[in-house]
Amino acid sequence: MTVAAREKHGGSRSIYVLCLIAALLIWPAQSFIEAHSAYDGEAPDILLFNSPKLLKRMSLGYSNLMAHFYWMRVIQYYGDFERANKRAVRYGNLSTLLDITTTLDPHYMDAYRMGGFFLASESPLGADQPEEALKLLDKGMLYNPTEWRFLYDKGFVYYWHLQDFKAAGETWLQAREIPGAPEWLIGLAAASMSRGGEMEVAIALWQDRYMQSTNEIASEMAKNRLLSFKVAQDIWGWQSLAEKYRDETGAYPKSLADLATKHGLRYSLVDPLGMPYRYDPQTGEVALNDYTEIQYLDVPDIYKDTLIQAAPLTNLLPML
């Protein structure tokens, strides 16, 4: 090799090395900027690089390593609830960060599954972007066509977040056609399409999510979602009886204990973690105690009548 050729080769190699170093420094640089950004009121939400294809080229064959860095960035971005509360849009860049991560590594299972969960979950604990979650899971299927779990998660988004029970059932049937997919997907699909919105199906889905989760944030969210079903049953149940009491006597009962004396302990006087519910005798309103550790997540009104009439919910959290 001539001197000129060696110099040219060395120069190209230097450029490659510089590109790789720059790519690897993007995430820590972004973290440093955010950590040291002074703001009053609204928090900035800035991405130094938002082009997945550009970052893929900059990774120079180390895209899997870069994907790992960006997945850590996703966890940091999503898990900082205090900062998220101060952004104009809580998780405005979450879908972009996940797109970058899965472009760098199209086979990154956690990025698709947990990322889809983060995107679809309702505010304040999620991005409340179920349509973006569907796009991410479709991308996962495009690059991993034999992975039935992506379609299982997609059906979950349809069922719970969009309440499109027909689409959920059809998606689970599609998942069952993939070799290795479990047979219970057929039963789940049938239940969704014939009994869409039933409480038992919804609870079973969240229990499965709770048991499958490998991420602490997602597991805690599923736990609170399950406990919220019991809380909703108690609150809606007591409030219904309080309204009935007022219709009969002209006033709300003085306490939940008085209501329980008249109607029995059909509902619990304490939340699933043992904290007494708050009760306002002026309005008949029942609510969680301010000191409870339960993070209540709204239960859709379609389950209200069923929960009020159902037997007391027990054993909501499966043994892990």
Contacts in CASP RR format, 6 or more apart in sequence:
PFRMAT RR
TARGET T0000
AUTHOR 0000-0000-0000
METHOD contacts of the structure
MODEL  1
MTVAAREKHGGSRSIYVLCLIAALLIWPAQSFIEAHSAYDGEAPDILLFN
SPKLLKRMSLGYSNLMAHFYWMRVIQYYGDFERANKRAVRYGNLSTLLDI
TTTLDPHYMDAYRMGGFFLASESPLGADQPEEALKLLDKGMLYNPTEWRF
LYDKGFVYYWHLQDFKAAGETWLQAREIPGAPEWLIGLAAASMSRGGEME
VAIALWQDRYMQSTNEIASEMAKNRLLSFKVAQDIWGWQSLAEKYRDETG
AYPKSLADLATKHGLRYSLVDPLGMPYRYDPQTGEVALNDYTEIQYLDVP
DIYKDTLIQAAPLTNLLPML
1 9 0 8 1.000
16 60 0 8 1.000
19 58 0 8 1.000
19 60 0 8 1.000
20 58 0 8 1.000
20 59 0 8 1.000
20 60 0 8 1.000
20 62 0 8 1.000
22 58 0 8 1.000
23 55 0 8 1.000
23 58 0 8 1.000
23 59 0 8 1.000
23 60 0 8 1.000
23 62 0 8 1.000
23 66 0 8 1.000
24 62 0 8 1.000
24 65 0 8 1.000
24 66 0 8 1.000
24 69 0 8 1.000
26 48 0 8 1.000
26 49 0 8 1.000
26 55 0 8 1.000
27 69 0 8 1.000
27 70 0 8 1.000
27 72 0 8 1.000
27 73 0 8 1.000
29 48 0 8 1.000
30 46 0 8 1.000
30 47 0 8 1.000
30 48 0 8 1.000
30 73 0 8 1.000
31 73 0 8 1.000
31 76 0 8 1.000
33 46 0 8 1.000
33 48 0 8 1.000
34 44 0 8 1.000
34 46 0 8 1.000
34 83 0 8 1.000
37 43 0 8 1.000
37 44 0 8 1.000
39 86 0 8 1.000
41 86 0 8 1.000
42 86 0 8 1.000
42 87 0 8 1.000
42 88 0 8 1.000
43 83 0 8 1.000
43 86 0 8 1.000
43 87 0 8 1.000
44 87 0 8 1.000
45 87 0 8 1.000
45 88 0 8 1.000
45 89 0 8 1.000
45 92 0 8 1.000
45 93 0 8 1.000
47 93 0 8 1.000
47 96 0 8 1.000
47 97 0 8 1.000
49 55 0 8 1.000
49 100 0 8 1.000
50 93 0 8 1.000
50 96 0 8 1.000
50 100 0 8 1.000
52 99 0 8 1.000
52 100 0 8 1.000
52 103 0 8 1.000
52 104 0 8 1.000
53 103 0 8 1.000
55 66 0 8 1.000
55 100 0 8 1.000
55 103 0 8 1.000
55 104 0 8 1.000
56 63 0 8 1.000
56 103 0 8 1.000
56 104 0 8 1.000
59 65 0 8 1.000
59 66 0 8 1.000
59 104 0 8 1.000
63 104 0 8 1.000
63 105 0 8 1.000
64 104 0 8 1.000
64 105 0 8 1.000
66 104 0 8 1.000
67 101 0 8 1.000
67 102 0 8 1.000
67 104 0 8 1.000
67 105 0 8 1.000
67 108 0 8 1.000
67 111 0 8 1.000
68 105 0 8 1.000
70 97 0 8 1.000
70 100 0 8 1.000
70 101 0 8 1.000
70 104 0 8 1.000
71 101 0 8 1.000
71 108 0 8 1.000
71 110 0 8 1.000
71 111 0 8 1.000
73 97 0 8 1.000
73 101 0 8 1.000
74 94 0 8 1.000
74 97 0 8 1.000
74 98 0 8 1.000
74 101 0 8 1.000
74 111 0 8 1.000
74 115 0 8 1.000
74 118 0 8 1.000
75 217 0 8 1.000
77 91 0 8 1.000
77 93 0 8 1.000
77 94 0 8 1.000
77 97 0 8 1.000
78 84 0 8 1.000
78 91 0 8 1.000
78 94 0 8 1.000
78 118 0 8 1.000
78 126 0 8 1.000
78 217 0 8 1.000
79 217 0 8 1.000
81 124 0 8 1.000
81 125 0 8 1.000
84 90 0 8 1.000
84 91 0 8 1.000
85 124 0 8 1.000
90 123 0 8 1.000
90 124 0 8 1.000
90 126 0 8 1.000
90 127 0 8 1.000
91 118 0 8 1.000
91 119 0 8 1.000
91 126 0 8 1.000
91 127 0 8 1.000
91 129 0 8 1.000
92 127 0 8 1.000
94 115 0 8 1.000
94 118 0 8 1.000
94 119 0 8 1.000
94 127 0 8 1.000
94 129 0 8 1.000
94 132 0 8 1.000
95 119 0 8 1.000
95 127 0 8 1.000
95 129 0 8 1.000
95 132 0 8 1.000
95 135 0 8 1.000
95 136 0 8 1.000
98 111 0 8 1.000
98 115 0 8 1.000
98 116 0 8 1.000
98 119 0 8 1.000
98 136 0 8 1.000
99 136 0 8 1.000
99 139 0 8 1.000
101 108 0 8 1.000
101 111 0 8 1.000
102 108 0 8 1.000
102 111 0 8 1.000
102 112 0 8 1.000
102 136 0 8 1.000
102 139 0 8 1.000
102 140 0 8 1.000
102 143 0 8 1.000
105 111 0 8 1.000
106 139 0 8 1.000
106 140 0 8 1.000
106 143 0 8 1.000
106 144 0 8 1.000
107 143 0 8 1.000
107 144 0 8 1.000
109 144 0 8 1.000
109 147 0 8 1.000
109 149 0 8 1.000
110 214 0 8 1.000
110 215 0 8 1.000
112 136 0 8 1.000
112 137 0 8 1.000
112 139 0 8 1.000
112 140 0 8 1.000
112 144 0 8 1.000
112 150 0 8 1.000
112 153 0 8 1.000
113 149 0 8 1.000
113 150 0 8 1.000
113 153 0 8 1.000
114 214 0 8 1.000
114 215 0 8 1.000
114 218 0 8 1.000
115 133 0 8 1.000
115 136 0 8 1.000
116 132 0 8 1.000
116 133 0 8 1.000
116 136 0 8 1.000
116 137 0 8 1.000
116 153 0 8 1.000
116 157 0 8 1.000
117 133 0 8 1.000
117 153 0 8 1.000
117 209 0 8 1.000
117 215 0 8 1.000
117 218 0 8 1.000
117 221 0 8 1.000
118 126 0 8 1.000
118 127 0 8 1.000
118 217 0 8 1.000
118 218 0 8 1.000
119 126 0 8 1.000
119 127 0 8 1.000
119 129 0 8 1.000
119 130 0 8 1.000
119 132 0 8 1.000
119 133 0 8 1.000
119 136 0 8 1.000
120 126 0 8 1.000
120 127 0 8 1.000
120 128 0 8 1.000
120 129 0 8 1.000
120 130 0 8 1.000
120 133 0 8 1.000
120 156 0 8 1.000
120 157 0 8 1.000
120 160 0 8 1.000
120 161 0 8 1.000
121 127 0 8 1.000
121 128 0 8 1.000
121 161 0 8 1.000
121 221 0 8 1.000
122 128 0 8 1.000
122 161 0 8 1.000
122 297 0 8 1.000
122 298 0 8 1.000
125 221 0 8 1.000
125 295 0 8 1.000
125 297 0 8 1.000
130 157 0 8 1.000
130 161 0 8 1.000
130 162 0 8 1.000
133 157 0 8 1.000
133 161 0 8 1.000
134 154 0 8 1.000
134 157 0 8 1.000
134 158 0 8 1.000
137 150 0 8 1.000
137 151 0 8 1.000
137 153 0 8 1.000
137 154 0 8 1.000
137 157 0 8 1.000
138 154 0 8 1.000
140 147 0 8 1.000
140 150 0 8 1.000
141 147 0 8 1.000
141 150 0 8 1.000
141 151 0 8 1.000
141 154 0 8 1.000
144 150 0 8 1.000
145 178 0 8 1.000
146 178 0 8 1.000
146 179 0 8 1.000
147 178 0 8 1.000
148 175 0 8 1.000
148 176 0 8 1.000
148 178 0 8 1.000
148 180 0 8 1.000
148 181 0 8 1.000
148 185 0 8 1.000
149 175 0 8 1.000
151 171 0 8 1.000
151 172 0 8 1.000
151 174 0 8 1.000
151 175 0 8 1.000
151 178 0 8 1.000
152 172 0 8 1.000
152 175 0 8 1.000
152 185 0 8 1.000
154 171 0 8 1.000
155 167 0 8 1.000
155 168 0 8 1.000
155 169 0 8 1.000
155 171 0 8 1.000
155 172 0 8 1.000
155 175 0 8 1.000
156 168 0 8 1.000
156 205 0 8 1.000
156 209 0 8 1.000
158 164 0 8 1.000
158 165 0 8 1.000
158 167 0 8 1.000
158 168 0 8 1.000
158 169 0 8 1.000
158 171 0 8 1.000
159 165 0 8 1.000
159 168 0 8 1.000
159 169 0 8 1.000
159 192 0 8 1.000
159 196 0 8 1.000
159 197 0 8 1.000
159 201 0 8 1.000
159 202 0 8 1.000
159 205 0 8 1.000
160 202 0 8 1.000
160 205 0 8 1.000
160 206 0 8 1.000
163 197 0 8 1.000
163 300 0 8 1.000
163 302 0 8 1.000
165 192 0 8 1.000
165 193 0 8 1.000
165 196 0 8 1.000
165 197 0 8 1.000
166 192 0 8 1.000
166 193 0 8 1.000
168 189 0 8 1.000
168 192 0 8 1.000
168 193 0 8 1.000
169 188 0 8 1.000
169 189 0 8 1.000
169 190 0 8 1.000
169 192 0 8 1.000
169 193 0 8 1.000
170 189 0 8 1.000
170 193 0 8 1.000
172 185 0 8 1.000
172 186 0 8 1.000
172 188 0 8 1.000
172 189 0 8 1.000
172 192 0 8 1.000
173 185 0 8 1.000
173 186 0 8 1.000
173 189 0 8 1.000
175 181 0 8 1.000
175 185 0 8 1.000
176 182 0 8 1.000
176 183 0 8 1.000
176 185 0 8 1.000
176 186 0 8 1.000
176 189 0 8 1.000
188 201 0 8 1.000
191 198 0 8 1.000
191 201 0 8 1.000
192 201 0 8 1.000
195 201 0 8 1.000
197 302 0 8 1.000
197 303 0 8 1.000
198 306 0 8 1.000
199 229 0 8 1.000
199 303 0 8 1.000
199 306 0 8 1.000
199 307 0 8 1.000
199 310 0 8 1.000
202 229 0 8 1.000
202 303 0 8 1.000
203 226 0 8 1.000
203 229 0 8 1.000
203 313 0 8 1.000
203 316 0 8 1.000
206 222 0 8 1.000
206 225 0 8 1.000
206 226 0 8 1.000
206 229 0 8 1.000
207 226 0 8 1.000
207 316 0 8 1.000
207 317 0 8 1.000
207 318 0 8 1.000
209 218 0 8 1.000
209 222 0 8 1.000
209 225 0 8 1.000
210 219 0 8 1.000
210 222 0 8 1.000
210 223 0 8 1.000
210 226 0 8 1.000
210 317 0 8 1.000
210 318 0 8 1.000
211 318 0 8 1.000
211 320 0 8 1.000
213 219 0 8 1.000
213 222 0 8 1.000
220 295 0 8 1.000
221 297 0 8 1.000
223 317 0 8 1.000
224 294 0 8 1.000
224 295 0 8 1.000
224 296 0 8 1.000
224 297 0 8 1.000
225 297 0 8 1.000
226 316 0 8 1.000
226 317 0 8 1.000
227 271 0 8 1.000
227 272 0 8 1.000
227 273 0 8 1.000
227 294 0 8 1.000
227 316 0 8 1.000
227 317 0 8 1.000
228 294 0 8 1.000
228 296 0 8 1.000
228 297 0 8 1.000
228 298 0 8 1.000
228 299 0 8 1.000
229 299 0 8 1.000
229 303 0 8 1.000
229 307 0 8 1.000
229 313 0 8 1.000
229 316 0 8 1.000
230 268 0 8 1.000
230 271 0 8 1.000
230 272 0 8 1.000
230 313 0 8 1.000
230 316 0 8 1.000
231 271 0 8 1.000
231 272 0 8 1.000
231 288 0 8 1.000
231 294 0 8 1.000
231 296 0 8 1.000
232 299 0 8 1.000
232 303 0 8 1.000
232 304 0 8 1.000
232 307 0 8 1.000
233 267 0 8 1.000
233 307 0 8 1.000
233 308 0 8 1.000
233 310 0 8 1.000
233 312 0 8 1.000
233 313 0 8 1.000
234 267 0 8 1.000
234 268 0 8 1.000
234 271 0 8 1.000
234 277 0 8 1.000
234 286 0 8 1.000
235 277 0 8 1.000
235 286 0 8 1.000
235 287 0 8 1.000
235 288 0 8 1.000
236 304 0 8 1.000
236 307 0 8 1.000
236 308 0 8 1.000
237 266 0 8 1.000
237 267 0 8 1.000
237 307 0 8 1.000
237 308 0 8 1.000
238 256 0 8 1.000
238 259 0 8 1.000
238 267 0 8 1.000
238 277 0 8 1.000
238 279 0 8 1.000
238 286 0 8 1.000
239 284 0 8 1.000
239 285 0 8 1.000
239 286 0 8 1.000
240 308 0 8 1.000
241 259 0 8 1.000
241 263 0 8 1.000
241 266 0 8 1.000
241 267 0 8 1.000
242 252 0 8 1.000
242 253 0 8 1.000
242 259 0 8 1.000
242 284 0 8 1.000
242 286 0 8 1.000
243 284 0 8 1.000
245 252 0 8 1.000
245 253 0 8 1.000
245 259 0 8 1.000
245 262 0 8 1.000
246 252 0 8 1.000
246 284 0 8 1.000
252 281 0 8 1.000
252 282 0 8 1.000
252 283 0 8 1.000
252 284 0 8 1.000
253 259 0 8 1.000
253 262 0 8 1.000
253 281 0 8 1.000
254 281 0 8 1.000
255 279 0 8 1.000
255 281 0 8 1.000
256 269 0 8 1.000
256 277 0 8 1.000
256 279 0 8 1.000
256 286 0 8 1.000
257 269 0 8 1.000
260 269 0 8 1.000
266 312 0 8 1.000
267 312 0 8 1.000
268 312 0 8 1.000
269 276 0 8 1.000
269 277 0 8 1.000
270 276 0 8 1.000
270 277 0 8 1.000
271 277 0 8 1.000
271 288 0 8 1.000
271 289 0 8 1.000
271 292 0 8 1.000
271 294 0 8 1.000
272 294 0 8 1.000
272 316 0 8 1.000
273 292 0 8 1.000
273 293 0 8 1.000
273 294 0 8 1.000
275 288 0 8 1.000
275 289 0 8 1.000
275 291 0 8 1.000
275 292 0 8 1.000
275 293 0 8 1.000
275 294 0 8 1.000
276 289 0 8 1.000
277 286 0 8 1.000
277 287 0 8 1.000
277 288 0 8 1.000
277 289 0 8 1.000
278 286 0 8 1.000
278 287 0 8 1.000
278 288 0 8 1.000
278 289 0 8 1.000
278 290 0 8 1.000
279 285 0 8 1.000
279 286 0 8 1.000
280 286 0 8 1.000
280 287 0 8 1.000
288 294 0 8 1.000
288 296 0 8 1.000
299 307 0 8 1.000
307 313 0 8 1.000
END
